[in-house]
Amino acid sequence: MSVSLSVTGLVGAYTLQFTGVSLTGVTSTPITLSAGTATQLAITTEPPASAQSGLVIAPATVVQVRDVSGNLVTTSTATVTLAIGTNPGGGTLSGTASTAAVAGVATFSNLSINAAGTGYTLTAASTGLTGATSSSFNITAGGATKVVYLQQPSSAVAGASISPAITVQIQDASNNVVTTSTASI
């Protein structure tokens, strides 16, 4: 009797067992299951829950190239590109956003986003592969670096209040409002 069989699952060593009613079973010698053809991307190191605008997002975001069973395809050198998916702050992604996988792993170690916002996501894409989306994360304003006018002073009569009132705002280097600053103005 001949049996046609296919095996899917995680990479590793397995044995096959065949039994039958009133028959003595048989176990195969170990077989090694290796990764199949690349079909998908998986973000394995997510952005942190919160990062600061304009600074490198750490730890580095890591994307793996995987087969249909979720195995790492160590032979893949696919080019993987990260982009902002959900963009609540209207930010811009800076750094090296496209890189070739090494042994099936693409690492993005110098990315930053310049605008504060709650609920950003990153998307990973590669030609011919199903993409992936990160968990949501927040970008917070950086440290206070400057004061800017929201309402410039206007001409006024000596001894009278300037109208409309002068309004200033404390911002970080990326022009985000720093609501936690205790700086005196």
PyMOL commands that set and color helices and strands:
alter all, ss='L'
color gray80, all
select strands_A, chain A and resi 12-14+17-20+23-27+31-33+40-45+50-52+61-66+79-84+93-94+98-100+105-108+112-113+117-120+122-125+132-133+137-140+146-151+167-171
alter strands_A, ss='S'
color yellow, strands_A
deselect
rebuild
show_as cartoon
